[in-house]
Amino acid sequence: MLEVSFGTGWLLTRYAGRFRTDGVDLNPAMLDVARRNLDRAGLFADLRQGDVEHLPYPDATFDTVVNTMAFTGYPDAAAAASELARVLKPGGRLVLVDIGYPADGNRVGTALVNRVWKPLGDLVRDMPVVLSGVGLEVRDDEVGGWGSVHRYLATKPARLDDVVESDRTVGPRPKDE
């Protein structure tokens, strides 16, 4: 599995002992912090400095890619999403947690996005559109912050010829009758 933009590496310490784990972060100071946290826990992960728009791995390397509370900081959403999808194996899953507007438009969740996250520099996007635009099948679950925190589970189709585009989603091709 790969975690992109892992920060202090707290999540890495939750799964590095159970799975082969790689990580990429742009900030060299975060690599040092994460390595220390992994060392303290007696764990190892192959950590590299790198940019989400140019991940240092071959195509179709990982079964799982994790990205938490970082995507809204990437200036080029399409390039970042394309790279995350590129390194996923067919059938692999991207687990992405980040900020988005609540589906029901509730005032508290919307205010959190507009008055907290955006002023802090977060670039709030329609993530199902961004992720389906790079060929991933996307499920969007609101998991906190009055609907302003979302978990996007995005799966890379097992075969690209099994995919067709519809209005906003990508899914399996309908069976011929």
Secondary structure per residue as TSV (DSSP state, phi and psi in degrees):
chain	resnum	aa	ss	phi	psi
A	1	M	-	360.0	155.6
A	2	L	E	-125.7	132.1
A	3	E	E	-111.2	127.8
A	4	V	E	-107.0	130.8
A	5	S	S	63.9	60.8
A	6	F	-	-82.2	-10.0
A	7	G	T	60.4	-125.8
A	8	T	T	-73.7	-10.7
A	9	G	-	84.8	14.3
A	10	W	T	-55.8	-47.8
A	11	L	T	-65.1	-35.0
A	12	L	H	-55.7	-38.4
A	13	T	H	-70.0	-13.2
A	14	R	H	-84.6	-25.5
A	15	Y	H	-129.6	-7.0
A	16	A	T	-63.1	-27.8
A	17	G	T	-78.9	-13.0
A	18	R	T	-108.9	-21.1
A	19	F	S	-136.8	152.1
A	20	R	-	-63.3	124.5
A	21	T	-	-127.7	130.4
A	22	D	E	-119.1	157.3
A	23	G	E	-148.7	147.1
A	24	V	E	-130.5	132.2
A	25	D	E	-142.7	143.1
A	26	L	S	-71.6	-31.5
A	27	N	-	-88.6	114.4
A	28	P	H	-62.5	-30.1
A	29	A	H	-65.1	-35.6
A	30	M	H	-68.9	-33.4
A	31	L	H	-59.3	-45.1
A	32	D	H	-62.2	-46.0
A	33	V	H	-62.5	-46.9
A	34	A	H	-63.5	-41.3
A	35	R	H	-61.9	-42.1
A	36	R	H	-62.4	-43.0
A	37	N	H	-64.6	-39.6
A	38	L	H	-66.3	-43.6
A	39	D	H	-59.0	-46.2
A	40	R	H	-58.0	-34.5
A	41	A	T	-86.0	-2.7
A	42	G	T	70.8	31.2
A	43	L	-	-120.3	163.6
A	44	F	-	-131.7	140.9
A	45	A	-	-142.8	144.3
A	46	D	E	-81.6	100.2
A	47	L	E	-102.2	137.5
A	48	R	E	-134.5	148.3
A	49	Q	E	-81.8	134.2
A	50	G	-	-173.9	170.9
A	51	D	B	-108.1	134.1
A	52	V	T	-58.3	-25.2
A	53	E	T	-83.2	-6.5
A	54	H	B	-146.4	66.7
A	55	L	-	-66.7	136.9
A	56	P	S	-85.2	48.6
A	57	Y	S	-137.0	153.0
A	58	P	-	-68.8	164.0
A	59	D	T	-55.8	148.7
A	60	A	T	53.1	49.7
A	61	T	-	-92.7	-34.9
A	62	F	E	-117.9	142.4
A	63	D	E	-75.2	-32.6
A	64	T	E	-138.7	136.0
A	65	V	E	-124.3	132.9
A	66	V	E	-117.3	138.0
A	67	N	E	-147.6	113.8
A	68	T	E	-122.8	128.5
A	69	M	S	51.3	42.4
A	70	A	-	-134.5	-30.2
A	71	F	G	-60.0	-35.2
A	72	T	G	-69.1	-5.8
A	73	G	G	-95.9	-5.8
A	74	Y	-	-84.9	125.7
A	75	P	S	-66.2	-35.5
A	76	D	-	-112.9	90.3
A	77	A	H	-60.0	-41.7
A	78	A	H	-64.5	-43.0
A	79	A	H	-66.2	-41.9
A	80	A	H	-64.1	-47.1
A	81	A	H	-62.8	-39.9
A	82	S	H	-61.1	-42.0
A	83	E	H	-68.5	-42.0
A	84	L	H	-60.7	-42.3
A	85	A	H	-67.8	-38.6
A	86	R	H	-59.3	-41.8
A	87	V	H	-82.7	-7.5
A	88	L	E	-76.4	139.6
A	89	K	E	-72.0	154.7
A	90	P	E	-55.3	132.8
A	91	G	E	85.5	-5.5
A	92	G	E	-75.1	163.5
A	93	R	E	-123.8	137.8
A	94	L	E	-100.4	126.9
A	95	V	E	-110.8	111.0
A	96	L	E	-124.4	124.0
A	97	V	E	-116.0	126.5
A	98	D	E	-165.8	-173.7
A	99	I	E	-86.5	141.9
A	100	G	-	-160.6	165.1
A	101	Y	-	-71.8	143.9
A	102	P	-	-67.3	139.5
A	103	A	T	-61.1	-34.1
A	104	D	T	-86.3	-0.4
A	105	G	-	67.3	20.6
A	106	N	-	-58.5	149.0
A	107	R	H	-65.8	-38.5
A	108	V	H	-68.6	-50.1
A	109	G	H	-62.3	-41.5
A	110	T	H	-64.8	-40.0
A	111	A	H	-64.6	-38.8
A	112	L	H	-58.8	-44.4
A	113	V	I	-63.8	-50.9
A	114	N	I	-76.2	-31.3
A	115	R	I	-105.8	-13.2
A	116	V	I	-117.4	-64.2
A	117	W	I	-66.3	-49.9
A	118	K	T	-62.4	-45.2
A	119	P	T	-62.2	-24.3
A	120	L	T	-80.1	-2.5
A	121	G	T	106.0	1.3
A	122	D	-	-68.8	137.0
A	123	L	-	-100.4	97.3
A	124	V	-	-83.3	127.2
A	125	R	-	-130.0	167.5
A	126	D	-	-83.3	89.4
A	127	M	H	-63.0	-36.8
A	128	P	H	-58.3	-36.8
A	129	V	H	-69.1	-44.0
A	130	V	H	-60.6	-47.9
A	131	L	H	-73.8	-38.9
A	132	S	H	-69.0	-25.3
A	133	G	T	-65.6	-17.8
A	134	V	T	-108.1	18.6
A	135	G	T	89.7	12.7
A	136	L	-	-95.1	146.4
A	137	E	E	-88.7	125.8
A	138	V	E	-119.8	135.3
A	139	R	E	-118.0	133.9
A	140	D	E	-116.8	115.7
A	141	D	E	-118.4	129.8
A	142	E	E	-80.8	125.6
A	143	V	E	-121.1	-0.9
A	144	G	E	178.1	-178.3
A	145	G	G	56.0	41.8
A	146	W	G	52.6	40.7
A	147	G	G	88.3	2.3
A	148	S	T	-91.0	-10.0
A	149	V	E	-109.4	125.3
A	150	H	E	-119.2	146.7
A	151	R	E	-111.4	118.5
A	152	Y	E	-103.3	119.8
A	153	L	E	-104.3	115.1
A	154	A	E	-122.6	127.2
A	155	T	E	-111.1	135.2
A	156	K	-	-83.0	124.9
A	157	P	-	-55.1	147.8
A	158	A	S	-61.4	-35.6
A	159	R	S	-139.9	135.9
A	160	L	G	-62.7	-28.9
A	161	D	G	-76.9	-1.9
A	162	D	G	-89.0	3.8
A	163	V	E	-110.8	136.8
A	164	V	E	-133.1	151.8
A	165	E	E	-93.7	141.5
A	166	S	-	-119.2	-161.0
A	167	D	S	-55.0	-53.1
A	168	R	S	-132.0	-5.3
A	169	T	-	-127.2	164.1
A	170	V	E	-121.3	133.8
A	171	G	E	-152.9	-174.4
A	172	P	E	-64.2	149.1
A	173	R	-	-67.0	136.1
A	174	P	-	-61.8	146.8
A	175	K	-	-69.8	139.8
A	176	D	-	-73.3	140.7
A	177	E	-	-99.8	360.0
